[in-house]
Amino acid sequence: DAGAMIEGVLRHCTEMTVKRQYVDSHGQSEVAFAFCHLLGFQLMPRLKAIPRQRLYRPGTGMQEAFPALQAVLSRPIDWDLIREHYDIMVKYATALRLGTADAENLLRRFTRSNLRHPVYKALAELGKAIKTTFLCQYLDEAKLRQEVNEGLNVVENWNSANGFIFYGKGGELATNRRDDQEIGLLSLHLLQVCLVYVNTLMIQKVLAEPVWLGKMTTRDFAALSPLTYHHINPYGKFDLDLNTRLPALDEPQKTAS
């Protein structure tokens, strides 16, 4: 999940500059925190297992500096390890940015199954430092928790919309043939664009009325989104005329000889 997240941020085919990326617990890891920091955007996960998270001390000799946090404090960050392998970490991050390396394949090299890899250790150490800073802000600021929750809800709503319009197999690609997968995803992208375009026109038409525009508050404008889909019929439209008989019912019955 972390590899797909980074790939999506780097190659989203728009002019948007991503500064913050909201993910759930499965979209984050210590290595992901490190790569996101090196790539210039902030990873902001909504963590479910907050009581099991650990905070790392910024340096040695600070055991008693945070008496209220002793239950969740762990060892100090190894800054020497980060400095030793910083150049190679920047090299990997640059390869991701330029597209000469695939995020999913690259992150597969830096997992817990490769604990002895020195660059993995350095990335994990940097990720621990970044994650500790994020956790302190996350626990201290209610507005930050609300921002993460709202941002992730937008993503989850869009995923729900994709599953809704990409019907038949519940949003899943039902084939392992590359050409068929490409056709399916291109069709999904076309449906996405059409849905957003039509919804945007509908919202603009409603807000063009002074009565409705006057009811909008700043909070209402912030909540406007073209990702609604509950008014969409994904199965097409079928006109039923009870006064017209089906051609097959008008044919005389044939008896078997």
C-alpha positions in Angstrom: 0.0 0.0 0.0 2.8 2.4 0.8 4.4 1.8 -2.6 1.2 2.5 -4.4 0.7 5.6 -2.3 4.1 7.1 -3.2 3.7 6.2 -6.9 0.3 7.9 -7.0 1.7 11.1 -5.4 4.7 11.2 -7.8 2.7 10.4 -11.0 -0.8 11.7 -10.8 -0.8 13.3 -14.2 -2.0 16.7 -13.0 -0.4 20.1 -12.3 -1.2 19.7 -8.6 1.6 19.9 -6.0 1.0 17.4 -3.2 2.2 18.7 0.2 0.3 16.3 2.5 -0.8 12.8 1.8 -3.6 11.2 4.0 -3.6 7.4 4.4 -4.9 4.8 6.7 -2.8 2.5 8.9 -2.0 0.2 6.0 -0.6 3.0 3.9 2.2 4.0 6.3 5.4 2.5 7.6 8.6 3.8 9.0 10.3 3.5 5.6 7.4 5.2 4.0 7.7 8.1 6.4 11.4 8.4 5.4 10.8 8.3 1.7 7.9 10.8 1.9 10.2 13.2 3.9 13.0 12.8 1.3 10.5 13.4 -1.6 9.3 16.6 -0.1 5.7 15.9 1.2 4.3 15.0 4.5 2.8 11.6 5.3 -0.3 11.9 7.5 -1.8 8.6 8.5 -4.9 7.9 10.6 -3.5 5.4 13.0 -5.9 3.0 14.7 -3.4 1.4 17.1 -2.4 4.6 18.8 -1.8 3.0 22.2 0.8 0.6 20.7 2.8 3.4 19.0 6.3 4.2 20.4 8.1 7.5 20.6 11.9 7.7 20.1 14.1 10.0 22.1 16.0 12.7 20.1 19.3 11.9 21.8 21.1 10.0 24.5 21.2 11.0 28.1 17.5 12.2 28.1 15.9 9.4 30.0 14.4 11.7 32.6 13.7 14.7 30.3 10.1 13.5 29.5 8.7 12.0 32.8 5.1 12.0 31.5 6.1 9.9 28.5 8.2 7.2 30.1 5.6 4.5 29.3 5.8 5.1 25.5 9.4 6.3 25.1 11.9 4.0 23.4 15.6 4.2 22.6 17.2 7.4 21.1 17.5 7.9 17.4 20.8 6.8 15.8 21.6 10.0 13.9 25.1 8.7 13.0 23.5 5.9 11.0 21.3 8.3 9.1 24.3 10.6 8.3 26.4 7.6 7.1 23.8 6.5 4.5 22.1 9.8 3.8 23.6 10.1 0.3 22.4 6.6 -0.8 18.9 7.4 0.6 18.8 10.6 -1.4 19.9 8.5 -4.5 16.9 6.1 -4.0 14.5 9.0 -3.5 15.8 10.7 -6.7 15.3 7.5 -8.6 11.7 7.4 -7.4 11.1 11.0 -8.4 12.6 10.6 -11.9 10.8 7.3 -12.5 13.9 5.2 -13.0 12.7 3.0 -10.1 9.3 1.7 -9.3 8.1 2.6 -5.8 6.5 -0.8 -5.1 9.5 -2.8 -6.2 11.9 -0.5 -4.4 10.0 -0.6 -1.1 9.8 -4.3 -1.3 13.6 -4.3 -0.8 13.2 -2.4 2.4 11.0 -4.5 4.5 11.4 -6.3 7.8 12.5 -9.4 5.9 15.7 -7.5 5.0 16.6 -6.2 8.5 20.3 -6.5 7.9 20.4 -4.2 4.9 22.3 -1.1 6.2 20.2 1.3 4.0 17.0 -0.2 5.4 18.3 0.4 8.9 19.0 4.1 8.0 15.7 4.6 6.3 13.9 3.0 9.3 15.8 5.2 11.7 14.9 8.4 9.7 11.3 7.2 9.6 11.2 6.7 13.3 12.3 10.3 13.8 9.7 11.7 11.4 7.0 9.5 12.7 7.7 10.5 16.3 7.4 14.2 15.4 4.1 13.5 13.6 2.7 11.5 16.5 3.5 14.3 19.0 1.7 16.8 16.8 -1.2 14.3 16.1 -1.8 13.7 19.8 -1.4 17.4 20.8 -3.5 19.1 18.1 -7.2 18.2 17.7 -7.4 20.3 14.4 -4.7 18.1 12.9 -6.6 14.9 13.8 -9.7 16.4 12.2 -7.8 17.4 9.1 -6.4 13.9 8.7 -9.9 12.3 9.2 -11.5 14.7 6.8 -8.8 14.2 4.2 -9.0 10.5 4.4 -12.8 10.5 4.2 -12.5 12.2 0.8 -10.2 9.4 -0.4 -12.5 6.7 1.0 -15.5 8.4 -0.6 -13.7 8.4 -4.0 -12.8 4.7 -3.5 -16.5 4.0 -2.8 -17.5 5.9 -6.0 -15.0 3.9 -8.0 -16.4 0.6 -6.7 -20.0 1.9 -7.4 -19.4 2.9 -11.1 -17.0 0.1 -11.8 -19.7 -2.5 -11.3 -20.0 -6.1 -12.3 -17.1 -7.4 -10.2 -17.4 -5.0 -7.3 -14.6 -2.8 -8.5 -12.2 -5.6 -9.2 -10.4 -6.5 -12.4 -11.7 -9.9 -13.3 -8.8 -10.8 -15.7 -5.1 -11.2 -15.6 -4.7 -10.3 -19.2 -2.8 -7.0 -19.4 -4.7 -5.6 -22.4 -8.1 -6.3 -20.8 -6.9 -4.7 -17.5 -5.8 -1.6 -19.4 -9.1 -1.3 -21.2 -10.9 -1.7 -17.8 -8.9 1.0 -16.1 -9.2 3.4 -19.1 -12.9 2.8 -19.0 -13.0 3.5 -15.3 -11.0 6.7 -15.8 -13.4 7.9 -18.4 -16.3 7.2 -16.1 -14.5 9.1 -13.3 -14.0 12.2 -15.5 -17.6 12.2 -16.8 -18.9 11.8 -13.2 -16.9 14.7 -11.9 -17.7 16.9 -14.9 -21.4 16.3 -14.7 -21.5 16.8 -11.0 -19.6 20.0 -11.3 -22.0 21.4 -13.8 -25.0 20.4 -11.6 -23.4 22.1 -8.5 -22.7 25.3 -10.6 -26.3 25.3 -11.8 -27.7 25.1 -8.3 -25.3 27.8 -6.9 -26.2 30.1 -9.8 -29.5 30.6 -8.0 -29.2 33.5 -5.5 -31.5 31.7 -3.1 -29.2 28.7 -2.7 -26.0 30.7 -2.9 -27.2 32.9 0.0 -27.6 29.8 2.2 -24.0 28.7 1.8 -21.5 29.3 4.6 -17.8 29.1 4.5 -18.0 25.6 6.0 -20.5 24.6 3.3 -18.2 25.8 0.5 -15.3 23.8 2.1 -17.5 20.6 2.0 -18.5 21.0 -1.7 -17.3 18.0 -3.7 -18.0 16.6 -7.1 -17.5 13.0 -5.9 -21.1 12.3 -5.1 -22.6 9.3 -6.8 -25.9 8.4 -5.0 -27.9 10.0 -7.7 -26.3 7.8 -10.4 -28.0 4.7 -11.8 -25.0 2.4 -12.7 -27.2 -0.1 -14.6 -28.7 2.2 -17.2 -32.3 3.1 -17.8 -35.0 0.7 -18.8 -38.4 2.0 -20.0 -41.2 -0.4 -19.1 -44.5 0.0 -21.1 -47.2 -2.3 -19.8 -49.3 -1.6 -22.8 -46.9 -3.1 -25.3 -46.5 -6.8 -25.6 -43.1 -8.4 -26.3 -42.8 -9.7 -29.9 -42.2 -13.2 -28.7 -45.6 -13.3 -26.9 -47.5 -12.3 -30.0 -46.1 -15.3 -32.0 -48.4 -18.3 -32.3 -47.4 -21.2 -30.1 -45.7 -24.1 -32.0 -46.7 -27.5 -31.1 -44.2 -30.3 -31.2 -44.9 -33.0 -33.9 
